[in-house]
């Protein structure tokens, strides 16, 4: 029987080897009693200075939202520029005025934006653990939305893909959900509210309000603009700022040389809309110093909005140093070329305005207003360079490593803006190296935060671009491939990780040579991947070779050498060779204390691992004090929520259980499981292992009523998360079979044992210690069922294999020998 302790964590070197005006609405929501705090999450657009209420649409929208059951979803659709987002924002403002406790506005053009937005909502609701990935936090938010009975508004703005939105819509609950989209495929699932252009009356009323002019001509201007709300808004702002008459504006509009700057009007917008925008841009650039650079910068960053912190180029701006930018932004907002989110922290620009600015820049030579220009390039390339420079300045304020957790919102900002810029640049050709380096930093930050589901797509793209631009043999390409393999391994996808590691090792040996430190890192990482799938026959020789080479090349005290020695000792322990594992652990701990100091995380890992080895040979007198010391040190050095601290608490509980101290073990296991679920999420492999261990402690205490359901849940989760062949899944299946047997249910236990033995022999090989354990357990179950005819031959075979592989004195060998002798005695005593 085995209950796995959660990774007696080795100091594993992998991955990071790179350099690198108030309006009364037409409907009324019932006001709610004031709550302690109203949560407004996301970049809801501010109400503009002049606002056309669209009362008919709001009323239709409200009827649909309140007229159906839980989790109402409405797709607000329409052609570009008709004001879909502003209609949804109008509803959000009404909900806010009525006192709804939660209003969330999610950018939804990509699934990553949806996940990031929901994760931010989870943090605002105090649902998210400090160190969990965005996907886990987003799931928590969705589950909360599915369960809440409070009035909640959730808006998916500018949604693109039906399945992406459907995956993240709460299926139950009382949330009211709006989706703004141009994709009419949403109509197949959700009731639509089509949004059209202004009526002539609405357009005229808007222009009169925005300009303060009720003289004739507003109708003609609106008609020239196709009554498109976006264009009418631009016209109103322009007329107001220039104090023009409607006929004068109409003349300017018709005379504007549109084709000089925009050869092809984009995305179905009428020519008048683009002309109105370009007129406004020209006037703003003439009247507002620095307007051109800022407008063009906004045009190449994220269309979902640009946080002001990005424009300031720092995560901690000094208000005295941002006055100039703030003044330009305020002046531009007065032109209606930009707007702000409701909380004023994010700058918004309509997609058509961005598109017009980019198209204009594409047709202007760089020398027209640029600096540091080069012949033959368009101004657009100059704008891209400026955006990359800005993001690098912002990135310089983000710490890497463990400190990244503290600035997670800044990482989300950088990822969003870098991704948007990268997407634009790659439509024109290969991205410049400085942009690619930003993308690499984004991937590294997500890895630092264990946000691997978001990191992996970035890392895959980086590898592809490195191969295309630099070639497959460039050291930076090899580093990027190593990092992708590490991310796959970390999420348990060893089927993808191992081939990448194998390819990378072969390429590094060929390109860099066998003794290059990066080659030695690749060899160590491949050995670790082999060990993760239980292939110790390939892992151990690779670890031994790597350790010998690192001692020779780097010296015995180099941190990489100490890592190799720890990893080899762990592999020996995994193979049951504790005679070689323990002296290696002892030497390594002494060396790390001398070289790195007693509080270094690698030293703490070594101490934990040595305690685990002592425990494996039954020396709990030395194991438990070492575990207790390590837990106390990790709490002091790393904090109570660090994954290594949680691992230490799990391992100490395991040792208490092994010593028969269930009164000390069970509360520690329960606390650890709760903390793992809070910090890492319910599906993290360490959380599943912790649940397995708690089930085993319940079983040891004779509480099978709590143990068996926990085992069943854990096995189902392991199969779903890691797959049926993962070693942890096989251990979980073995443990459930053992619990069924302890409950006397051999009808369920034996088939599970048989399946597990077959799977372990196929996946791990017949000589793997876990396979030998499975064979012993199946034989023991046969014996319990009175089937000595099958039990004894199986025990004889298992004993011979244990003696050959593990040695005669190994604990598993002794257990099998005892079981075989007992089975033979039963057979001899049987009169039959």
C-alpha positions in Angstrom: 0.0 0.0 0.0 1.3 3.4 -0.8 0.1 6.9 -0.1 2.3 9.3 -1.9 3.7 12.3 -0.1 3.3 15.4 -2.2 6.6 15.5 -4.0 9.3 15.6 -1.4 10.2 18.5 -3.6 13.6 18.4 -5.1 15.4 21.5 -6.1 14.8 21.0 -9.7 16.6 23.1 -12.3 14.7 23.7 -15.4 13.3 26.3 -17.7 14.9 29.5 -16.7 18.2 29.3 -18.5 17.6 32.4 -20.7 19.0 35.9 -20.6 16.6 37.6 -21.0 -23.2 64.0 -17.2 -26.0 62.1 -15.6 -29.0 60.8 -17.7 -32.4 59.5 -16.7 -32.8 56.1 -18.3 -36.0 55.0 -20.0 -36.4 52.1 -17.6 -36.0 51.8 -13.9 -34.3 48.9 -12.0 -35.6 48.4 -8.5 -33.1 50.0 -6.1 -31.5 47.6 -3.6 -30.7 48.2 0.1 -27.3 49.8 0.3 -24.6 47.1 0.6 -21.3 47.4 2.4 -19.4 47.6 -0.8 -20.4 47.7 -4.5 -17.9 46.0 -6.7 -17.5 47.5 -10.2 -14.9 45.4 -12.1 -13.6 46.1 -15.6 -13.3 49.0 -18.0 -16.9 50.2 -18.3 -17.0 53.2 -20.7 -17.7 56.5 -19.1 -20.9 58.3 -20.0 -19.9 60.8 -22.8 -20.6 64.5 -22.5 -23.4 64.2 -25.1 -25.4 61.0 -24.9 -28.3 59.7 -26.9 -30.2 57.4 -24.6 -31.6 54.9 -27.2 -34.6 54.4 -24.9 -36.3 51.9 -27.2 -33.3 49.6 -27.3 -32.8 49.8 -23.6 -36.4 49.0 -22.9 -36.2 45.9 -25.2 -33.0 44.9 -23.6 -34.4 45.2 -20.1 -37.5 43.2 -20.9 -35.4 40.3 -22.1 -33.0 40.5 -19.2 -35.6 40.4 -16.5 -38.2 38.3 -18.3 -36.5 35.0 -18.3 -34.9 32.7 -15.7 -31.5 32.5 -14.2 -28.3 33.2 -16.1 -29.9 35.4 -18.8 -27.8 35.9 -21.9 -28.6 38.5 -24.6 -26.4 39.1 -27.6 -26.4 42.8 -28.4 -25.5 42.8 -32.1 -25.2 45.3 -34.9 -22.9 46.7 -37.5 -19.7 48.5 -36.5 -20.0 51.9 -34.9 -23.7 51.7 -33.9 -23.0 51.8 -30.2 -23.4 48.2 -28.9 -20.9 48.7 -26.1 -22.5 52.1 -25.1 -25.9 50.4 -25.0 -24.5 47.7 -22.6 -22.7 50.4 -20.6 -26.1 52.3 -20.3 -27.5 49.2 -18.7 -24.5 48.9 -16.4 -24.9 52.5 -15.3 -28.5 51.8 -14.4 -27.5 48.7 -12.4 -24.9 50.8 -10.6 -27.4 53.5 -9.7 -29.8 50.9 -8.5 -27.2 49.5 -6.1 -26.5 46.1 -7.7 -23.7 44.7 -5.6 -21.6 43.3 -8.4 -21.1 44.7 -12.0 -18.4 43.1 -14.1 -17.3 44.2 -17.6 -15.1 41.7 -19.4 -13.2 42.3 -22.6 -14.1 39.2 -24.6 -12.4 39.3 -27.9 -10.1 36.4 -26.9 -10.4 33.7 -24.3 -7.3 35.0 -22.5 -9.1 38.3 -22.0 -12.1 36.6 -20.6 -10.0 34.5 -18.2 -8.0 37.6 -17.1 -11.2 39.6 -16.5 -12.9 36.8 -14.5 -9.7 36.3 -12.5 -9.7 40.0 -11.6 -13.3 39.6 -10.5 -12.4 36.7 -8.3 -9.7 38.8 -6.6 -12.2 41.6 -6.0 -14.6 39.1 -4.5 -11.8 37.7 -2.3 -12.2 34.3 -3.9 -8.8 33.9 -5.4 -5.8 32.6 -3.5 -2.7 34.8 -3.5 -0.6 32.5 -5.6 -3.0 30.7 -8.0 -3.1 30.9 -11.7 -5.6 33.1 -13.6 -7.5 30.1 -15.0 -8.2 28.7 -11.4 -9.3 32.1 -10.2 -11.5 32.5 -13.3 -13.2 29.2 -12.5 -13.8 30.3 -9.0 -15.5 33.5 -10.3 -17.7 31.5 -12.7 -18.7 29.1 -9.9 -19.6 32.0 -7.7 -21.7 33.6 -10.4 -23.4 30.3 -11.0 -24.4 30.0 -7.3 -25.2 33.7 -6.4 -28.7 34.8 -5.7 -27.7 38.5 -5.7 -28.4 40.8 -8.6 -25.2 40.7 -10.7 -24.5 42.0 -14.1 -21.8 40.4 -16.3 -21.0 41.9 -19.7 -18.9 40.1 -22.3 -17.9 43.1 -24.5 -16.9 42.6 -28.2 -17.2 38.8 -28.0 -15.7 37.0 -31.0 -16.2 33.2 -30.5 -19.4 31.6 -29.3 -17.7 28.6 -27.7 -15.2 30.8 -25.8 -18.0 32.8 -24.2 -20.2 29.8 -23.6 -17.4 28.0 -21.7 -17.3 30.9 -19.2 -21.0 31.8 -18.9 -22.4 30.8 -15.5 -24.9 28.0 -16.2 -27.1 28.8 -13.2 -27.6 31.6 -10.7 -29.1 35.0 -10.8 -26.5 36.8 -12.9 -27.8 39.0 -15.8 -25.5 38.5 -18.7 -25.0 40.7 -21.8 -22.9 39.9 -24.8 -21.9 42.6 -27.3 -20.8 41.1 -30.6 -20.6 41.5 -34.3 -20.8 37.7 -34.7 -24.3 36.7 -35.6 -23.5 33.1 -34.7 -24.4 34.1 -31.2 -28.1 34.3 -32.3 -28.2 30.5 -32.5 -27.8 30.2 -28.7 -28.8 33.6 -27.2 -31.7 36.0 -27.8 -30.5 38.9 -29.9 -31.1 42.6 -29.5 -30.1 44.1 -32.8 -28.7 47.6 -32.6 -29.0 49.9 -35.7 -28.0 53.4 -36.6 -29.6 56.4 -35.2 -33.0 57.4 -36.5 -33.0 60.9 -38.1 -34.7 62.2 -35.0 -32.1 60.7 -32.6 -29.2 61.9 -34.8 -30.5 65.4 -34.9 -31.2 65.6 -31.2 -27.7 64.3 -30.5 -26.1 66.9 -32.7 -28.2 69.7 -31.1 -27.2 68.6 -27.6 -23.5 68.1 -28.4 -23.0 71.4 -30.3 -25.5 73.6 -28.6 -26.7 74.6 -32.1 -30.3 74.1 -33.2 -29.9 75.9 -36.6 -30.7 74.1 -39.8 -28.4 71.6 -41.3 -28.0 68.9 -38.6 -30.2 66.5 -40.6 -27.9 66.9 -43.6 -24.8 66.2 -41.6 -26.3 63.1 -40.0 -27.4 61.8 -43.4 -24.0 62.3 -44.9 -22.6 60.2 -42.1 -25.2 57.4 -42.6 -26.7 58.2 -39.2 -23.9 56.1 -37.7 -23.6 57.0 -34.0 -19.8 56.9 -33.9 -19.5 59.3 -36.9 -22.2 61.6 -35.6 -20.4 61.8 -32.3 -17.2 62.8 -34.0 -19.0 65.4 -36.0 -20.7 66.9 -32.9 -17.4 67.2 -31.1 -15.7 68.8 -34.1 -18.4 71.3 -34.7 -18.5 72.3 -31.0 -14.7 72.7 -30.8 -14.4 74.7 -34.0 -17.7 76.6 -33.5 -18.8 75.8 -37.0 -22.2 75.8 -38.6 -23.6 72.6 -39.9 -23.2 73.6 -43.6 -19.6 74.6 -43.0 -18.8 71.2 -41.4 -20.6 69.5 -44.3 -18.4 71.3 -46.8 -15.2 70.3 -44.9 -16.4 66.7 -44.8 -17.1 66.4 -48.5 -13.8 68.1 -49.5 -11.7 65.8 -47.3 -9.2 63.8 -49.4 -10.1 60.5 -47.9 -8.4 58.3 -50.5 -5.0 59.9 -49.8 -5.0 58.4 -46.4 -7.4 55.5 -46.5 -7.5 53.8 -50.0 -10.1 51.3 -48.8 -12.7 52.1 -46.2 -12.5 49.4 -43.5 -15.0 46.8 -42.2 -18.1 48.1 -43.9 -18.1 51.6 -42.5 -19.4 54.4 -44.7 -16.9 56.8 -46.2 -18.4 59.6 -44.2 -17.5 57.9 -40.9 -13.8 57.7 -41.8 -13.8 61.3 -43.1 -15.4 62.5 -39.9 -12.7 60.7 -37.9 -9.9 62.0 -40.0 -11.2 65.6 -39.7 -11.3 65.2 -35.9 -7.7 63.8 -35.9 -6.3 66.6 -38.0 -8.0 69.3 -35.8 -6.7 67.6 -32.6 -3.2 67.3 -33.9 -3.1 70.9 -34.9 -4.6 72.2 -31.6 -3.2 69.9 -29.0 0.6 69.5 -28.5 1.8 65.9 -28.5 -1.6 64.7 -29.6 -0.3 62.9 -32.7 2.2 60.7 -30.9 -0.3 59.7 -28.2 -3.1 59.0 -30.7 -0.9 56.8 -32.8 0.5 55.0 -29.8 -3.1 54.2 -28.6 -3.9 53.0 -32.2 -1.3 50.1 -32.0 -2.0 49.0 -28.4 -4.9 47.0 -27.2 -8.3 47.9 -28.7 -9.9 46.8 -25.4 -8.3 49.8 -23.7 -4.9 51.0 -22.5 -4.3 51.5 -18.8 -2.9 54.9 -18.0 -0.1 53.2 -16.1 1.2 51.8 -19.4 1.2 55.3 -21.0 3.1 56.5 -17.9 5.6 53.7 -18.4 5.7 52.7 -14.8 3.7 50.6 -12.3 4.0 53.4 -9.6 3.6 56.8 -11.3 4.4 60.1 -9.6 1.3 62.3 -10.2 3.6 65.3 -10.6 5.3 63.5 -13.5 2.2 62.6 -15.3 0.5 66.1 -15.6 1.5 66.6 -19.3 0.1 63.2 -20.4 -3.0 63.7 -18.3 -3.7 67.1 -19.9 -3.3 65.7 -23.5 -5.6 62.8 -22.6 -8.2 65.2 -21.2 -8.0 67.4 -24.4 -8.3 64.3 -26.6 -11.4 63.1 -24.7 -13.0 66.5 -25.5 -12.6 65.7 -29.2 -14.4 62.3 -28.7 -11.4 60.5 -30.3 -10.8 58.8 -27.0 -12.8 58.1 -23.8 -12.1 56.7 -20.4 -13.3 53.8 -18.4 -15.7 54.7 -15.7 -13.0 54.6 -13.0 -10.8 56.8 -15.2 -7.8 54.4 -15.2 -8.1 53.1 -18.7 -8.1 55.0 -22.1 -10.5 53.7 -24.7 -10.4 54.3 -28.4 -13.0 53.0 -30.9 -11.7 50.3 -33.2 -12.5 52.3 -36.4 -10.5 55.3 -35.0 -7.5 53.0 -34.4 -7.9 51.5 -37.8 -8.0 54.9 -39.5 -4.9 56.1 -37.6 -3.0 52.9 -38.6 -4.0 53.1 -42.2 -3.0 56.8 -42.4 0.4 56.0 -40.9 0.9 53.1 -43.3 0.7 55.6 -46.2 3.0 58.3 -44.7 6.8 58.0 -45.0 8.6 57.7 -41.7 10.3 61.0 -42.2 7.0 62.9 -42.0 7.2 63.8 -38.3 9.3 60.9 -37.2 12.7 60.9 -35.6 15.5 58.4 -36.1 13.9 57.5 -39.4 15.2 55.1 -42.1 14.5 55.4 -45.8 11.7 53.4 -47.3 9.8 52.7 -44.0 6.3 53.9 -43.2 5.4 56.0 -40.2 3.6 52.9 -38.9 7.0 51.2 -38.2 8.1 54.2 -36.3 4.9 54.0 -34.2 5.5 50.3 -33.5 9.1 51.1 -32.4 7.7 53.7 -30.0 5.2 51.3 -28.5 7.9 48.7 -28.0 10.0 51.3 -26.2 7.1 52.3 -24.0 6.3 48.7 -23.0 10.0 48.0 -22.2 10.0 51.0 -19.9 6.9 49.6 -18.2 8.4 46.2 -18.0 11.5 47.5 -16.3 9.3 48.1 -13.2 8.1 44.5 -13.0 10.2 42.2 -10.7 10.8 38.6 -11.8 10.9 35.5 -9.7 8.8 35.2 -6.5 8.2 39.0 -6.3 6.2 38.8 -9.5 3.2 37.7 -7.4 2.9 41.1 -5.8 2.5 42.9 -9.2 0.1 40.5 -10.9 -2.2 43.3 -12.3 0.9 44.9 -13.9 1.8 41.6 -15.5 -1.8 41.3 -16.9 -1.5 44.8 -18.4 1.9 43.9 -20.0 0.6 40.6 -21.4 -2.5 42.3 -22.9 -0.7 45.2 -24.5 2.3 43.1 -25.8 0.0 40.5 -27.3 -2.0 43.2 -29.1 1.1 44.8 -30.4 2.6 41.5 -31.4 -0.6 40.5 -33.3 -0.5 43.7 -35.3 3.2 43.6 -36.1 3.1 40.0 -37.3 0.5 40.8 -39.9 3.2 42.9 -41.6 6.1 40.6 -41.2 8.5 39.1 -38.6 8.4 40.9 -35.2 11.6 42.7 -34.2 13.8 41.1 -31.6 12.9 43.7 -29.0 9.2 42.9 -29.3 10.0 39.2 -29.1 12.0 39.8 -26.0 8.9 41.4 -24.4 6.9 38.4 -25.4 9.5 36.2 -23.7 9.3 38.2 -20.5 5.5 37.8 -20.5 5.9 34.1 -20.8 8.5 34.1 -18.0 6.2 36.2 -15.7 3.3 33.8 -16.2 5.6 30.9 -15.4 6.8 32.7 -12.2 3.1 32.9 -11.2 2.5 29.3 -12.1 0.0 30.6 -14.7 1.1 27.9 -17.2 -2.2 27.6 -19.1 -1.7 31.2 -20.2 2.1 30.8 -20.6 2.1 27.8 -22.9 0.5 29.5 -25.9 3.0 32.3 -25.6 5.9 29.9 -25.3 4.7 27.9 -28.3 4.5 31.1 -30.4 8.0 32.2 -29.3 9.5 28.8 -30.3 7.8 29.0 -33.7 9.1 32.6 -34.3 12.6 31.8 -33.1 12.8 28.9 -35.5 11.5 31.0 -38.4 13.7 34.0 -37.7 16.8 32.6 -36.1 16.7 29.0 -37.2 16.4 25.8 -35.2 20.0 25.7 -34.0 20.2 29.2 -32.5 20.9 29.1 -28.8 17.9 31.4 -28.1 15.7 28.9 -30.1 17.0 26.0 -28.0 16.3 28.0 -24.8 12.8 28.8 -25.9 12.2 25.1 -26.7 13.5 24.1 -23.3 11.2 26.6 -21.6 8.2 25.2 -23.5 9.1 21.7 -22.5 9.3 22.7 -18.9 5.9 24.3 -19.0 4.4 21.1 -20.5 6.1 19.0 -17.8 4.8 21.3 -15.1 1.2 20.8 -16.2 1.7 17.0 -16.4 1.7 16.9 -20.2 4.7 14.6 -20.4 3.7 13.3 -23.8 4.7 16.6 -25.3 7.4 17.5 -22.8 9.6 14.5 -23.3 10.0 14.6 -27.1 10.8 18.3 -26.8 13.4 17.7 -24.2 14.9 14.8 -26.2 15.1 17.0 -29.3 16.6 19.9 -27.4 19.3 17.7 -25.8 20.4 16.3 -29.1 20.5 19.8 -30.7 22.4 21.3 -27.8 25.0 18.5 -27.9 25.4 19.0 -31.6 25.5 22.8 -31.5 27.0 23.7 -28.2 28.9 20.5 -27.3 28.4 18.0 -24.5 30.1 20.1 -21.8 28.2 23.4 -22.3 26.2 24.3 -19.2 23.0 24.6 -21.3 23.6 21.1 -22.6 24.0 19.8 -19.0 20.8 21.6 -18.1 19.0 19.9 -20.9 20.3 16.5 -19.8 19.1 17.1 -16.2 15.7 18.2 -17.4 15.2 15.2 -19.7 16.2 12.9 -16.8 13.6 14.7 -14.7 10.9 14.1 -17.3 11.8 10.4 -17.6 11.6 10.1 -13.8 8.2 11.8 -13.8 6.8 9.0 -15.9 8.5 6.4 -13.8 11.2 5.5 -16.4 14.0 5.2 -13.8 16.0 2.9 -16.2 16.6 5.9 -18.4 16.5 8.6 -15.7 19.2 7.4 -13.4 22.0 6.9 -15.9 21.3 10.3 -17.3 21.4 11.9 -13.8 24.6 10.0 -13.1 26.2 11.3 -16.3 25.0 14.8 -15.6 26.4 14.9 -12.1 29.8 13.6 -13.2 30.0 16.2 -16.0 28.9 19.0 -13.8 31.5 18.2 -11.1 34.2 18.1 -13.9 33.1 21.2 -15.7 31.6 23.4 -13.0 33.1 22.1 -9.9 31.6 20.3 -6.9 30.3 23.4 -5.2 28.5 25.0 -8.1 24.7 25.3 -7.5 24.0 23.3 -10.6 26.2 20.5 -9.3 24.4 20.5 -6.0 21.1 20.4 -7.8 22.3 17.3 -9.8 23.4 15.5 -6.7 20.0 16.1 -5.1 18.2 14.9 -8.2 20.2 11.7 -8.4 19.6 11.0 -4.8 15.9 11.4 -5.3 16.0 9.0 -8.3 17.9 6.4 -6.2 15.2 6.8 -3.5 12.4 6.4 -6.1 14.1 3.2 -7.2 14.3 1.9 -3.6 18.1 2.2 -3.5 18.2 4.0 -0.2 21.7 2.7 0.5 23.0 5.1 -2.2 20.3 7.8 -1.8 20.9 8.6 1.9 24.6 9.2 1.8 24.1 11.4 -1.2 21.4 13.4 0.5 23.6 13.8 3.6 26.5 15.0 1.6 24.4 17.4 -0.4 22.7 18.9 2.6 26.1 19.6 4.2 27.4 21.1 1.0 24.4 23.3 0.5 24.4 24.6 4.1 28.1 25.5 3.6 27.8 27.0 0.1 24.3 28.5 0.0 23.4 28.9 3.7 20.9 27.3 5.9 17.9 29.4 4.7 18.4 29.0 1.0 15.3 27.4 -0.6 17.5 24.6 -2.1 19.0 23.9 1.3 15.5 23.6 2.7 14.6 21.3 -0.1 17.6 19.1 0.6 16.7 18.9 4.3 13.2 17.9 3.4 14.4 15.2 1.0 16.9 13.8 3.6 14.0 13.6 6.1 12.0 11.7 3.5 14.8 9.2 2.9 15.1 8.6 6.7 11.4 8.0 6.8 11.6 5.5 3.9 14.0 3.3 5.9 11.8 3.6 8.9 14.0 5.9 10.9 11.3 8.2 12.1 13.4 9.3 15.0 15.6 11.3 12.6 12.9 12.0 10.0 10.3 13.8 12.2 12.7 16.4 13.8 14.1 17.2 10.4 10.6 17.6 8.9 9.6 19.8 11.9 12.7 22.0 11.5 12.2 22.3 7.7 8.5 23.3 8.1 9.4 26.0 10.7 12.2 27.3 8.4 10.0 27.4 5.3 7.2 29.2 7.1 9.8 31.8 8.3 11.6 32.1 5.0 8.9 31.5 2.4 5.7 32.2 4.2 2.8 29.9 5.1 1.2 29.8 1.7 4.2 28.9 -0.4 3.9 25.6 -2.2 7.1 24.3 -0.6 5.7 25.2 2.9 2.5 23.3 2.1 4.6 20.3 0.9 6.5 20.4 4.2 3.3 20.3 6.2 2.0 17.4 4.1 5.3 15.5 4.7 5.3 16.1 8.4 1.7 14.8 8.6 2.8 11.8 6.6 5.6 11.1 9.1 3.2 11.5 12.1 0.9 9.0 10.5 3.8 6.6 9.9 4.6 6.9 13.6 1.0 6.1 14.5 0.3 9.6 15.7 -3.0 10.0 13.8 -4.1 12.7 16.3 -1.3 14.8 15.0 -1.5 13.7 11.4 -5.1 14.1 10.5 -5.6 17.8 11.6 -2.3 18.6 9.7 -3.6 16.8 6.6 -6.9 18.6 6.8 -5.3 22.0 7.2 -2.9 21.3 4.3 -5.6 20.2 1.9 -7.6 23.3 2.7 -4.6 25.4 2.0 -3.6 23.6 -1.2 -7.2 24.1 -2.5 -7.1 27.8 -1.6 -3.6 28.5 -2.9 -3.2 26.1 -5.9 -6.8 25.3 -6.8 -8.7 22.0 -6.6 -7.2 20.5 -9.7 -3.5 21.0 -9.0 -1.6 17.7 -8.7 -0.3 18.7 -5.3 -3.9 19.3 -4.1 -5.0 15.9 -5.5 -2.1 14.2 -3.7 -3.0 16.0 -0.5 -6.5 14.7 -0.8 -5.2 11.2 -1.3 -3.1 11.4 1.8 -5.9 12.7 3.9 -8.1 9.8 2.7 -5.3 7.4 3.7 -5.1 8.9 7.2 -8.8 8.5 7.6 -8.4 4.9 6.5 -5.6 4.4 9.0 -7.9 5.7 11.7 -10.6 3.2 10.6 -12.9 5.9 9.2 -13.6 4.2 5.9 -16.9 6.2 5.6 -14.8 9.3 5.0 -11.8 7.7 3.3 -13.5 5.8 0.4 -15.5 8.8 -1.0 -12.4 10.9 -0.8 -10.4 8.2 -2.7 -13.1 7.9 -5.3 -13.2 11.7 -5.9 -9.4 11.8 -6.0 -9.1 9.0 -8.6 -11.7 10.6 -10.8 -9.9 13.9 -10.6 -6.4 12.4 -11.3 -7.8 10.6 -14.4 -9.4 13.9 -15.6 -6.4 16.1 -14.9 -3.4 13.9 -15.5 -4.8 11.0 -17.5 -5.3 7.3 -16.7 -1.6 6.3 -17.2 0.0 9.0 -15.0 2.0 7.4 -12.1 -0.1 9.5 -9.6 -3.3 8.2 -11.1 -2.0 4.6 -10.8 -1.1 5.2 -7.2 -4.6 6.6 -6.6 -6.3 3.6 -8.2 -4.1 1.3 -6.0 -5.2 3.2 -2.9 -8.9 3.0 -3.7 -8.6 -0.7 -4.3 -6.9 -1.1 -0.9 -9.7 0.9 0.8 -12.3 -1.3 -0.8 -10.4 -4.4 0.4 -10.2 -2.9 3.9 -14.0 -2.5 3.8 -14.4 -6.2 2.8 -15.5 -5.3 -0.7 -13.2 -7.7 -2.6 -15.6 -7.7 -5.6 -14.5 -4.1 -6.3 -11.0 -4.3 -5.0 -9.7 -7.2 -7.0 -10.7 -5.9 -10.5 -9.1 -2.6 -9.6 -5.9 -4.3 -8.5 -5.8 -6.3 -11.7 -6.3 -3.3 -13.8 -3.7 -1.4 -11.9 -1.1 -4.1 -12.2 -1.6 -4.4 -16.0 -1.4 -0.6 -16.4 1.8 -0.3 -14.3 3.5 -3.2 -16.1 2.6 -1.5 -19.4 3.5 2.1 -18.4 6.3 1.6 -15.9 7.7 -1.8 -16.8 7.6 -5.1 -14.9 10.6 -4.3 -12.7 9.5 -0.9 -11.5 9.1 -0.8 -7.6 5.5 0.4 -8.1 4.7 -2.6 -10.3 6.2 -4.9 -7.7 3.9 -3.3 -5.1 0.9 -3.8 -7.3 1.7 -7.4 -7.8 2.1 -7.9 -4.0 -1.2 -6.1 -3.4 -3.1 -8.2 -5.9 -1.7 -11.4 -4.5 -2.7 -10.2 -1.0 -6.2 -9.6 -2.2 -6.4 -13.1 -3.8 -5.3 -14.5 -0.5 -7.9 -12.5 1.4 -10.5 -14.0 -1.0 -9.2 -17.5 -0.2 -7.8 -18.0 -3.7 -4.4 -19.3 -2.6 -3.9 -21.0 -6.0 -3.4 -17.6 -7.6 -1.9 -15.8 -4.6 1.1 -18.0 -3.9 2.6 -18.1 -7.4 2.2 -14.4 -7.7 3.9 -13.8 -4.3 6.7 -16.2 -5.3 7.3 -14.3 -8.5 7.1 -11.0 -6.8 9.6 -12.0 -4.0 12.1 -13.2 -6.6 11.8 -10.0 -8.5 12.1 -7.8 -5.3 15.2 -9.7 -4.2 16.8 -9.3 -7.7 15.8 -5.6 -8.1 15.6 -4.1 -4.6 17.7 -6.5 -2.6 16.9 -8.9 0.2 16.6 -6.3 3.0 14.5 -3.8 1.2 11.2 -3.0 3.2 9.1 -4.1 0.2 11.1 -7.3 -0.2 10.5 -8.1 3.5 6.8 -7.3 3.2 6.4 -9.7 0.2 8.4 -12.4 2.0 6.2 -12.2 5.0 3.0 -12.3 2.9 4.3 -15.4 1.0 5.2 -17.2 4.2 1.7 -16.5 5.6 0.0 -17.7 2.4 2.0 -20.9 2.5 1.1 -21.6 6.1 -2.5 -21.1 5.3 -2.2 -23.5 2.4 -0.4 -26.1 4.6 -3.1 -25.8 7.2 -5.9 -26.2 4.7 -7.2 -29.8 4.9 -8.2 -29.7 1.3 
